[in-house]
């Protein structure tokens, strides 16, 4: 999948700029994807709220191939907010998603 400008993938654009506007812009592509499973990854030893900025979710297809790597938390106006809001909306829209517990 190519980004709007044709220069990068949607995943790269989401990871480069994980803000609310970017999520809204690419949500339709994520909803149309053939994703089936997801797994959320956090830093091993969370020492502060700021480390949540390094959390991310990986979405896999039905053969467990990685499709998207999505940042789970984003920084906005000096504080940490969960981009999980958008991720959960994606999961609620597509009832076929299941959490993959390895």
N, C-alpha and C positions, 0 to 999 in steps of 0.2 A: 504494500500500500504506500502510496506516495502522498506527501503532505500537500497542502493547498498551493504552495509556491512551486511544487514539483522538484524541490531540491532534497528533501529529507523524508524519512518515514514518519508516520503519525506517532509512533512510539518515541522516536527521537525528539520530535517536537513537544510531546507531552512531558518527557523527562527534562528537556531543556527549559521549559517554562510551565511548571505545574500549577498554574493559577486557575481561578474560577472560569475566566473567559476561555482559556484554552480547553478546559474540560468540556464546557458547553459546546465549543466549536467541533470537537471530535467525538462527542458522545454518540452521534448517529452511526459513525463507523464502528465503534465498539459494540453497539447494540446489534449491528448486522453481522458481526464476526461469527465464526463457527466455534466459538469458545465453549468449553464444557466444564472445566475444572479451574479452581483457583487456589492459591496458597499465599498466605501473608507472611512476610519475613520481617523480623525486627532485629535491631542490634542485639548481640548476645547479652550484654550486661547494661541495661538502661540505667544510667547514672543521673540523667537530668531530662527534663521535658524537651530540651533542644535536640536530643539524640533521636527523638521520634521523627525528625525530619529525614532520617536515613531509612525509615521503614518503607517497604514497597510491597506490592502484590504482583504475583505473576499469574497470568491467565494462560491455560493450556487448552489444546484441542482434545478431541476424543481419544487420540493416540498418545496423549501426554507430551506432545511437542509444545515447546514454549511459543506463545503467540505475542503476548504483550507483557511488558514490565511497567507497572503503573505505580507512581509514587503514592503512598498512602496518606502522608501528611504534607501539608504545605504551609508556608509562612505568609502571613498576610497582616499588614498594619502592625508589625512588630510582635505578633503573637502566633502561636501555633494553632492551626485549625485542622480538622480532619478532612482530607479529600475523600475519606471513607464514605462521606455522605453521597458522593457521586458514584462510588464503587458499589455501595449497597443499592442504590437506585438501579444500577446496571443489573445487579443480581436479581432484584425484585422484578424487573421487567422480563428477564429471561429465566423462567422457572427451572430450566434444565441445568443451570449451574449447580455444581456440587463442590464442597470443599474437599480438596485432595489432601489427605493426611498421610504423609509418607512414613 
